[in-house]
Structure formats: structure tokens, C-alpha cells
């Protein structure tokens, strides 16, 4: 399994509904408590999960933007912020706010990665194509955050 850590920046993410439920589900899947860190370690070979909510990349004088890169998967991003984040920051992937809130397993990820793992026939979704991303449901959802954690 790929190593992951939860990245918590010094800004409380408003709009990240059910984060505690997700963390508990993630802990259940990992069989241990996820490491929570406040900054990115360049020597870490895994991925960071960053709760976003209403935060924008410019939040707190760009502090958030400095912490979003290809090793960071964003949780619960407000829909209207997604295009700007994809264009400016190039994260590993995203769950949007509405779907995260409802424990869906739909993610937005890099098209080249999704094309390698896609196992279902799905309609083309060109919404994020210009940014090199696509929307995908890697496994069916059952309303539990354990399944959300597995999908991510």
C-alpha cells in the first residue's frame, strides 16, 4: 500500500463535512492511526491528503498553494474552486465537496493515471480534460468512509 499522511495546514478547513468520519474510516482501513503532519517533507515518498473545503490556493497569503503539488490529494474541494486548483496547483487528485460529504468514491485524478487503471466503461467527461484530469469512480460506493478511503 502507498504511504499516506494527513496534511493539516494552519487554516481550519470550513466545508469539510464528515472529516472526522473519514479519518476514522481511513484508520480502520490502515489498521492504525494516520500520521497527521503540518508541513510537507520533501523526502517522504508517499502522498498527503489535504482537507480543503472553502479554502482557495491563495488562502493565508499563498500558504495553501505552496503545499499543493503532485504529491497532495485534496479532500472535499468546493466545486467552483476545482478548475482554478487544477490549473494552478496540479494536485495528485481531488474529491469534491458534495461527493465527499455523501461518502461517494468519485474522484478527479490525472487522466494518464486513470486511463491505466480504468476498468469500467464510462462516458467521456470533458469537464476537466483541458487540465489533464478526468472524473472516475474507482469502486462502487456504499456510503461508508472506509470505502471512500479505499477509493482514494
Helices and strands as residue ranges (DSSP letters): E 4-7, H 19-30, E 36-37, E 47-53, H 59-66, E 72-77, H 79-89, E 93-96, H 97-101, E 106-110, H 111-117, G 129-131, E 133-137, H 145-151
